[in-house]
Amino acid sequence: MIGLDVQVHAPREVRVQGRGLNAELGGDLRVRGTTDSPRMSGGFDLIRGTFALASTQLAFTTGRVSFNGAGLHNKIDPTLDFTAQTATADATVTLHVTGFADAPQFTLESSPQMPQDEILARLLFGVSASQLSALQVAQIGAALASLSGVGGGGPNPLARLQKSLGLDRLSVGSGAPPGAAGQNSGTSVEAGRYVSERVFIGLKHSTTGFSQVQADVDLSKHLKLRTQLGNGTATTQGTTPENDPGSSVGLVYQFEY
């Protein structure tokens, strides 16, 4: 048995991936105790990250992975505390990811307050649940099952493809972002990666002819410069930098209130 007192400093490139979560973190960790019974303290804070839910990508606003005790199986198991937030046409949706890494808990909230199916209808399709087609209702059910862990034991083929291609983002969804009236048919593929520590390049293309190139430059932890070149036109209220189908240049500030 050997005594331990090791300090780890990792300012970035600590990856947390799985169940739709894809995040990069950095921080400090200390390992004490013995080789038979190690004790870990400290944690890692979010640098950037997203959560994939069906065809939608949510950007995390805050996040931390902490090592503060034994997990569910009396072994070292970090605790998660992530928050993602996005605005739809008539609501602000917040996702919380908490609990042990062995058994994460996913919670959806909205302002104004709505049932879970209504939140997902607006988040995934930009409409109320009463306007969904039978196929869309089935997708809502699959998303709810994914968040609750039901039927989520198999590997995600899209996640495997994303990893094999070395991409930071890969998703398949509707042909245009929610809020772009008249452009919500067809299927779109969105892919991108960080070409440097601060620069992200992405491309979205749909079967209906909609396409868009996006470049984000991280100016600080919360502030980024975003440039988008697209052939779509926003025609409804509620268009945000995240779902604007056209061309734009601006600043995006992400912060949780």
N, C-alpha and C positions, 0 to 999 in steps of 0.2 A: 504494500500500500504506500503510495507516494502523495505527499502534500502538494496542493496546487495553489498558485497565486499568479494568474496570467491575465494580462490586460490586452484587449484587442481594440484597435482603432481602425474603423473602416468608414472613411468619409463618404463613400458612394459604392455603387455596384453590388449592393446586397439585394438579391432578387427574391421576391415572394410571388409564387405563381400557383394557380390551381383554382378550380370551381369558378372560373370566370375572372378571378383576380390576377392582375399583372402589375406589379409595382417594383420600383427601385427605391431603396432606402440607404441611409448611412447613419453611423453612430458609434457608440462605445459599449463594450461588453467586458465584464470581469468574471473570471472563473476561479473560485476558491473551494475549500474543502479538500477532499482526497480523491484519488482515482476510483475508489470504491463508491464514494458518495459525493460527487461534485455538486457545487452550488454556484448558480449563475445569477448575475444581476446586471442591470443596465438594459439597453435596448437600442432600436434603430428607428429613426424618424423618416417620414415620407419625403422623397425628392420629387417624384412624379409617379403617376400610376393611373390605371383605368380598370373598370369592371365591365365585362361583357355579359349582357343579358339578352338572349335571343339576338335580334338584329341591332341592338342599341349599345353604344359605348358610353359609360359614365366616367367622367374624370374625377378622381379623388381630390378633395380639397384639404383634408388632413389625414394623417395616418401614423400609427406607431406599432411596432412589434416589441413587446416587453418580455423579459425573462425575470419572473418574480416568484418562482416556486414550481412544485411538481404539477403535472397535468392530470388527465383523467386516469392514466394507467401508472401513476406513481413514477413517472419518468420526466426528464426535462422536456417541457412542452411550452412554447411561447404563447402569450396571449395577444390577440389582435384587437385593434381599435382603429377602424378606417371609416371615413365618411365621404360620400360622393353626393353631389347636388347638381341638379339641372333644372332649367325652366322650360315648361311646355306652354302651349297657347293660353291656358287658363289656370295653371297650377305650378307650384314649385315642388319638385320631388326630391326627397332625401333618402339615401340608402346608407344604413349602418351595418358594418361587418365587425362583429365582436366575438368574444369567447376564445376558447383554446383552439390552436391550430388543428388539433385532432378532431374537433367538433365545432366548426364555426357557426355563428348565428347570423342570419340575414334578416334585417328589418327594413321595410319600406314605409315611409311617412310622406304626407303631402300637406301643403298649405294652399288653399283650404283643405280641411280634412276630408278624405274620401276612403271608401272601401278598397281593399287590395286589388280587386279586378278592375276598378275604375282607374286606379293609379297606373296599372300596367297598360290599360287600353290607351291612355294618353301618352304614356312614356314610349310605347312601342309603335303606335299607329297614329297618334295625334288626334284621336277622336274619342267620344264617350263609348262605354261598353255597349250601349243600345244600338250603336251604328256598326258593330263588328259583323263580319261575315262568319260563317260556320268555321272556315279554316283559321281565321284570326282568333276565334274563341278557343280553338284547339291549341294554338300557339300560346295564348294566355295561360291555359291550363298547364302546358309544358313548362312555362317560365315559373309559375307558382310551385310546381313540383321540384324544379331545379333549386329554387331558393330554400325549400323545406328539406332538401336532401333526398326526396323520394325518387327512385329510379335514376339517381345520379351516380351510380357506382362505376359505370363503364367509362373508358377514356373518351375524350372529346376529339373526334377526327380533325376538326378545324384547328384546335389547339396544337395537335401534333404537326399539322401542316405549317402552322405559324412558326413553330419552333424549328422545323426542318429548313424553312426558308430564311431563318434569321430575322424575322420581322418582329417589331414591337407592337404592331396592331394588324389584325386581320379579322374582318367580319363580313357576313353576308346578310343583306336585309332588303328593305323596300327600295324601289327605284329612285326615290327622292326623299330628302329629309322631311320629318313631320313639320307641318306649317306651310309647305309649298303646295298650294292648292293646284289641282289638275296635274300633278307630277308624282303621284303616289302609287303608280302602277309599275309592273316589271320587277326585276331583281337587280340589286347593286352589289358590287364587291368593293370593299375599302381596305387598302393595305398601306402600310408605312413603317418607317423606322427612324431612329435617331442616327443621323449621319455624323454627329459629334455630340459632345456632352450637352450642348444647348440648342441644337438645331434638329428639328423633326421635319421630315418630308413625307407627305402622304398623297395618295391618289384614290379617287372614287370614280367608278364607272358603272353605268346601268345598261340593261338591255333595251331601254327606251331611248338611249342616245344621250342621257344626262351624264356629264363628266365634270370633274373638278380636281384641280391640283392645289394642295395646301402646304404652306411652309410656316412653321412656328419657330420663333427664336425666343428662348427663355431669357428674359432680362433680369429677373429676380425670382424668388421662390413663388411669388403669386402673380407676377406680371410677365406677360409675353406679347411679342409682336407677331400678329397673324396676317398673312397674305393669302388670299384665295382667288383662284382664277377658274370660273365655271361658266357654263352656257345655260344655266337655269335662271329663273326670275322669281323672286319672292313676291307673292300676291296676297298674303294674309297677314293679319296682325300676329304678334308673338314670335316673329323671326328673330333669332339670336345669332351670335357669331358661330355657335355650334351647329345650327341647322340652316344657315343661309346658303341657298343653292347657287348664288351668283358669284360675281367677282367683288372683292372688297379688300381694303387694307385698314388695319386698326389695331388697337391695343385690347387685350383681354386680361381682366383682373379677376382672379379666382380666390374667393375667401369665404369661409363659413361664418355666418352670423349666429 
